[in-house]
């Protein structure tokens, strides 16, 4: 009886241990499957390279191994007499690459070598040589790495001069992988001649560009497992469930929790003080205000409470001197005046009379513009008047009678007016306050048929202004 009970307890214990091992094995399997799926999705499980075609630019060095008298690659590396870059022969290649495994590629290429090289100085009957070669490339890393060094070994044949010769390209390279579509290959080969009578050992350098011609493999679409749909209540039928709809009885938009935005300004109607007019959040959904109603919104209006014009950023046209005539209409914007005189002050009547009297006492030598000394006293009075009021300006006009030709009278009138200006300027009156002009016989004030009339017409007029 005791033995049977002990056996029964042992059976139960073994079953418990077995169940625990099954559970752990199942968990480990699930974790392994998840990790494998993630690794494949992230590209860790790389595949071999597809088919590529492209071209390369090449440089071949026949001189260095011969100059060093090398019999192997080690002799070349030990030598110091390397040929200059300009002495190399250049060419181009057409290339085909194909991945055989994750780390081994096969390539075939045709080289067009622009050279007159020929062994034993026999001369090349063409200006170029043809080469055909095939090679295997062993990469250090899988093809999904961006930079990938590799070793190369292959077999080739070329025509040099009048004879064909085989060779074996041995070397190193570096692969740049751009999204497994474009590849760039940098290669350096020591090409061992297999027929020393027709070809010397030589060095070969290449920079190549290839594009994939393999069809991209698209992953199968993920399986979609339909989820059970629970019954939802949506009174306004706007697609937003009543439980989360802030406006359950009015059709709205999901981004506004089921509330409408009538004016489409991004502010729901319930928060919009101008729900039918597009506006900004900072103005609670209303447009930028125009407080003074001048058509320029307050954000661009430098005088938002006073109507203005756009050219002054919403401010009224300025009136610098405060005389009630704005600067655009004021001929004296910095001097208070009257509207009747275009914003300029009116010159005092007694001052005008003094200047007119002085103008009547300006005399010139007959037939020229030389001022007579008896004019100086009158002109000095004009200087005193101008110095007493620095804002005053003076227009000087020269006039003649009709004696003689207009061709003579016009320049004479200009010179006489200029002579008066020069005299006032010599008395330190600012030239910017003076202006002279001549009008010849065109503006008579009396009849030129009489001697008295002609005398009156020969005159200089002085006109004060601000």
C-alpha positions in Angstrom: 0.0 0.0 0.0 2.8 2.4 0.9 4.7 1.6 -2.3 1.7 2.3 -4.5 1.1 5.7 -2.9 4.8 6.7 -3.4 4.6 5.7 -7.1 1.5 7.7 -7.6 3.0 10.9 -6.1 6.1 10.5 -8.3 3.9 10.3 -11.5 2.1 13.5 -10.5 5.4 15.4 -9.9 6.8 14.3 -13.3 3.6 15.6 -15.0 4.0 19.0 -13.3 7.6 19.3 -14.4 6.7 18.3 -18.0 3.9 20.9 -18.1 6.3 23.6 -16.9 8.8 22.7 -19.6 6.1 22.9 -22.3 5.0 26.3 -21.2 8.6 27.6 -21.2 9.3 26.1 -24.6 6.1 27.7 -26.1 7.1 31.1 -24.7 10.6 30.8 -26.1 9.2 29.9 -29.5 6.9 32.9 -29.5 9.7 35.3 -28.6 11.9 33.8 -31.3 9.2 34.2 -34.0 8.6 37.8 -33.0 12.3 38.6 -33.1 12.7 36.9 -36.5 9.8 38.9 -37.9 11.2 42.2 -36.6 14.7 41.4 -37.9 13.3 40.6 -41.4 11.2 43.8 -41.4 14.2 45.9 -40.5 16.4 44.3 -43.2 18.7 42.3 -40.8 18.0 39.2 -42.9 19.7 40.4 -46.0 19.4 38.8 -49.5 21.9 38.5 -52.3 22.4 41.3 -54.7 20.1 41.5 -57.8 21.2 42.1 -61.4 23.1 45.4 -62.1 24.3 47.1 -65.2 26.5 50.1 -65.4 29.7 51.7 -66.6 33.1 52.7 -65.1 35.9 55.1 -65.8 39.4 53.4 -65.8 43.1 54.1 -65.6 45.7 51.5 -66.6 49.3 51.7 -65.6 51.7 49.7 -67.8 54.8 51.7 -66.8 55.1 51.3 -63.0 55.6 47.5 -62.9 58.1 47.7 -65.8 60.0 50.6 -64.4 60.4 48.8 -61.1 61.1 45.5 -63.0 58.5 43.8 -60.8 57.8 40.1 -61.0 55.0 40.2 -58.4 52.6 42.6 -56.6 55.0 42.7 -53.6 57.8 44.1 -55.8 55.4 46.9 -56.9 54.4 47.8 -53.3 58.1 47.9 -52.3 59.1 50.1 -55.2 59.3 53.9 -55.1 59.4 54.7 -58.8 55.6 55.0 -59.4 54.4 56.4 -62.7 52.6 59.8 -62.7 48.9 59.9 -63.0 49.2 61.8 -66.3 51.2 58.9 -67.8 48.4 56.4 -67.3 46.1 55.2 -70.1 42.5 55.9 -69.7 39.3 54.1 -70.8 35.7 53.1 -70.0 33.9 49.9 -69.3 30.5 48.4 -69.6 29.7 46.2 -66.6 27.3 43.5 -65.4 27.1 42.4 -61.7 25.0 39.6 -60.2 24.9 38.3 -56.6 25.6 34.6 -56.3 25.3 34.5 -52.5 24.9 36.9 -49.6 28.6 37.7 -49.8 29.9 36.6 -53.2 29.2 38.5 -56.5 29.9 37.7 -60.1 30.8 40.4 -62.6 31.5 40.6 -66.4 32.9 43.6 -68.1 34.1 45.0 -71.4 37.0 47.5 -71.3 37.7 50.0 -74.0 41.3 51.1 -73.3 42.5 54.2 -75.2 46.2 53.3 -75.6 48.9 52.5 -78.1 50.6 50.0 -75.8 52.2 46.9 -77.4 54.7 44.5 -76.0 58.2 44.5 -77.5 57.5 47.9 -79.2 55.6 46.3 -82.1 53.2 49.2 -82.2 49.4 49.2 -81.9 47.5 49.2 -85.2 44.6 51.0 -83.4 44.5 53.8 -80.8 42.8 51.5 -78.3 42.6 48.0 -77.0 39.7 45.7 -76.2 39.5 43.7 -73.0 37.0 41.1 -71.8 37.0 39.8 -68.2 35.0 38.0 -65.6 35.6 38.0 -61.9 34.3 36.9 -58.5 34.1 39.4 -55.6 34.1 38.2 -52.0 32.5 40.9 -49.7 33.3 41.2 -46.0 29.7 42.0 -45.1 26.2 41.2 -46.4 24.9 43.3 -49.2 22.6 45.5 -47.0 25.5 47.4 -45.6 26.2 50.9 -47.1 30.0 50.5 -47.2 31.4 47.1 -48.0 35.0 46.2 -48.8 35.7 43.2 -51.0 38.4 41.1 -52.7 38.5 40.4 -56.4 39.9 37.5 -58.5 39.2 36.8 -62.1 40.3 36.0 -65.7 40.5 38.3 -68.7 41.9 38.7 -72.2 42.8 41.7 -74.3 44.3 42.6 -77.7 47.5 44.7 -77.5 49.1 45.6 -80.7 48.5 42.7 -83.1 48.3 40.0 -80.4 45.8 38.8 -77.8 47.0 38.0 -74.3 45.3 36.6 -71.2 45.7 38.1 -67.7 44.4 37.5 -64.1 43.0 40.6 -62.3 43.6 40.4 -58.5 42.8 43.2 -56.2 40.6 45.0 -53.7 37.5 47.2 -53.9 34.9 49.2 -51.9 31.2 49.0 -52.6 28.8 51.9 -51.8 25.2 50.7 -51.6 22.5 53.3 -52.1 19.1 51.7 -51.2 20.0 48.5 -53.2 19.2 50.4 -56.4 22.4 52.4 -57.2 25.8 51.0 -56.4 29.2 52.7 -56.7 32.3 50.6 -57.0 35.9 51.7 -56.4 38.5 49.1 -57.5 42.3 48.7 -57.7 43.8 45.6 -59.4 47.2 44.1 -60.0 46.7 42.3 -63.3 49.1 39.4 -63.7 50.0 38.6 -67.3 49.5 35.0 -68.3 51.5 35.5 -71.5 54.7 37.5 -70.8 55.7 37.6 -74.5 52.6 39.6 -75.4 51.7 41.5 -72.2 53.4 42.9 -69.1 52.0 42.9 -65.6 50.0 46.2 -65.1 48.0 48.1 -62.6 44.3 48.9 -63.1 42.1 51.5 -61.3 38.3 51.9 -61.8 35.4 54.0 -60.5 32.1 52.5 -61.5 28.4 53.3 -61.3 25.6 50.7 -61.7 21.8 50.6 -61.4 19.6 47.6 -60.5 17.6 46.0 -63.3 15.9 43.4 -61.0 12.2 43.8 -60.4 11.6 45.0 -56.8 9.9 42.4 -54.6 6.9 43.8 -52.9 6.0 42.2 -49.5 2.6 40.5 -49.3 -0.2 42.7 -47.9 -0.8 42.2 -44.2 -3.7 40.1 -43.2 -6.6 42.2 -41.9 -8.6 40.7 -39.1 -12.0 42.3 -38.9 -12.9 43.5 -35.4 -16.4 43.2 -34.0 -18.3 46.5 -34.4 -20.2 47.7 -31.3 -23.4 49.6 -31.8 -22.9 53.3 -31.6 -25.3 56.2 -31.1 -24.9 59.2 -33.3 -28.1 61.4 -33.3 -26.8 64.0 -35.8 -25.2 61.4 -38.1 -21.9 63.3 -38.3 -19.8 60.3 -37.6 -19.0 61.4 -34.1 -20.5 59.2 -31.4 -22.8 61.0 -29.0 -20.7 60.0 -26.0 -17.9 62.2 -27.3 -19.9 64.7 -29.4 -19.8 68.2 -27.9 -22.7 69.2 -30.3 -24.7 65.9 -30.5 -27.7 67.5 -32.2 -25.9 69.5 -34.9 -23.8 68.0 -37.6 -20.1 68.8 -37.2 -16.6 67.7 -37.8 -14.5 65.1 -36.0 -11.6 67.5 -35.4 -14.0 69.8 -33.4 -15.5 67.0 -31.4 -18.6 66.9 -33.6 -19.2 70.7 -33.7 -19.6 72.7 -37.0 -17.3 75.4 -38.3 -19.6 77.4 -40.7 -17.0 79.9 -41.9 -14.2 77.4 -42.2 -11.7 79.4 -40.2 -10.6 76.5 -37.9 -12.6 77.8 -34.9 -15.8 75.8 -34.1 -19.0 77.9 -34.1 -19.5 77.4 -30.3 -16.3 79.3 -29.7 -16.6 81.7 -32.7 -17.9 85.2 -32.1 -18.2 85.7 -35.8 -19.3 82.2 -37.0 -20.2 83.3 -40.5 -17.1 85.3 -41.2 -13.5 83.9 -41.4 -11.4 85.2 -38.6 -8.5 84.5 -36.2 -8.3 82.8 -32.9 -6.7 85.8 -31.3 -9.8 87.8 -32.1 -12.2 84.9 -31.0 -12.9 83.9 -34.6 -13.5 87.5 -35.9 -11.4 89.2 -38.6 -8.7 91.7 -37.7 -10.5 94.8 -36.6 -10.3 98.3 -38.2 -11.2 100.6 -35.4 -11.0 103.8 -37.3 -12.7 102.4 -40.4 -10.0 103.7 -42.8 -9.7 100.3 -44.6 -6.4 99.4 -42.9 -6.6 96.7 -40.2 -5.4 97.6 -36.8 -2.4 95.2 -37.0 -1.0 97.2 -39.9 -2.4 100.6 -38.8 0.1 102.9 -37.0 -2.8 105.2 -36.1 -5.6 102.6 -35.4 -7.9 105.2 -33.8 -7.5 107.9 -36.4 -8.6 107.5 -40.1 -5.6 107.7 -42.4 -4.2 106.5 -45.7 -2.2 103.5 -46.7 0.9 105.4 -47.8 1.3 106.7 -44.2 0.6 103.2 -42.7 -3.0 104.2 -41.7 -2.1 107.6 -40.3 -3.5 110.8 -41.8 -1.3 113.0 -44.1 1.0 114.8 -41.7 0.9 118.6 -41.1 4.4 119.2 -39.9 4.0 123.0 -39.2 0.5 122.6 -37.8 -1.0 125.3 -40.0 -4.0 123.2 -41.1 -2.5 122.5 -44.5 -1.2 119.0 -44.9 2.4 118.4 -46.1 1.3 117.1 -49.5 -0.5 120.4 -50.3 1.8 122.7 -48.2 4.5 124.5 -50.2 6.0 125.5 -46.9 5.6 122.3 -44.9 7.9 123.4 -42.1 6.7 127.0 -41.9 3.2 127.9 -40.6 1.2 129.7 -43.2 -2.3 130.2 -44.6 -4.4 128.0 -46.8 -4.9 130.8 -49.3 -1.1 131.0 -49.9 -0.7 127.1 -50.2 0.4 126.8 -46.6 3.1 129.5 -46.8 3.0 132.8 -44.8 2.0 136.0 -46.6 4.9 138.4 -47.0 4.3 141.7 -45.2 3.0 144.5 -47.5 5.6 147.0 -46.3 8.4 144.6 -47.0 7.2 144.0 -50.5 7.0 147.8 -51.1 10.7 148.2 -50.0 11.9 145.4 -52.3 9.9 146.8 -55.2 11.5 150.3 -54.7 14.9 148.6 -54.6 14.1 146.8 -57.8 13.4 150.1 -59.5 16.9 151.3 -58.7 18.9 148.6 -60.3 20.9 149.8 -63.2 23.1 148.2 -65.9 25.6 149.4 -68.4 23.9 149.9 -71.8 23.7 146.7 -73.8 25.3 144.4 -71.2 24.8 142.8 -67.8 27.3 144.8 -65.8 25.7 146.3 -62.6 26.4 150.0 -62.1 27.6 151.1 -58.7 24.5 153.2 -58.1 22.6 149.9 -57.8 24.5 148.7 -54.8 22.6 150.8 -52.2 19.3 149.4 -53.2 20.6 145.9 -53.4 22.1 146.2 -49.9 18.6 147.1 -48.6 17.4 143.8 -50.1 20.2 142.0 -48.4 19.2 143.5 -45.0 15.5 142.4 -45.6 16.6 138.8 -46.4 18.9 138.7 -43.4 16.1 139.9 -41.1 13.9 137.0 -42.1 15.9 133.8 -42.9 12.7 132.1 -44.2 12.2 134.5 -47.0 13.2 133.5 -50.5 13.7 135.7 -53.6 12.9 135.2 -57.3 14.9 137.5 -59.6 13.4 138.1 -63.1 15.2 139.9 -65.9 13.2 141.7 -68.7 14.1 143.7 -71.8 12.3 145.9 -74.4 11.8 144.7 -77.9 14.7 146.7 -79.3 17.0 144.3 -81.2 16.4 140.6 -81.8 15.0 138.1 -79.3 18.2 136.1 -79.9 20.1 139.0 -78.2 17.5 140.1 -75.6 16.8 136.6 -74.1 20.3 135.9 -72.9 20.8 139.5 -71.9 17.8 139.3 -69.6 19.1 136.0 -68.1 22.6 137.5 -67.5 21.2 140.6 -65.8 19.0 138.5 -63.4 22.1 136.3 -62.7 24.2 139.4 -62.0 21.8 140.5 -59.3 21.8 136.9 -57.8 25.6 136.9 -57.8 25.7 140.3 -56.0 23.4 139.1 -53.3 25.3 135.9 -53.0 28.5 137.9 -52.6 26.8 139.5 -49.5 26.5 136.0 -48.0 22.9 135.4 -48.8 22.4 131.6 -49.1 22.2 130.7 -52.8 19.5 128.1 -51.9 17.2 131.1 -51.1 17.8 132.7 -54.5 16.5 131.9 -58.0 17.0 133.8 -61.3 15.4 133.7 -64.7 15.3 135.8 -67.9 12.2 136.4 -70.1 13.6 138.8 -72.7 10.8 141.0 -74.2 8.0 138.4 -73.7 6.5 140.1 -70.6 6.2 143.9 -71.2 4.5 146.1 -68.7 4.3 149.2 -71.0 4.0 150.1 -74.7 7.3 149.4 -76.5 6.3 152.0 -79.2 7.3 154.8 -76.9 10.7 155.6 -75.3 9.1 155.8 -71.8 7.5 152.4 -72.3 10.7 150.8 -73.4 12.5 152.2 -70.4 9.9 150.6 -68.1 10.1 147.3 -69.9 13.9 147.2 -69.3 13.7 146.1 -65.7 14.6 143.6 -63.0 11.7 142.4 -60.8 12.4 141.1 -57.2 9.6 138.8 -55.9 9.7 137.7 -52.3 8.2 134.4 -51.2 8.4 131.8 -48.4 
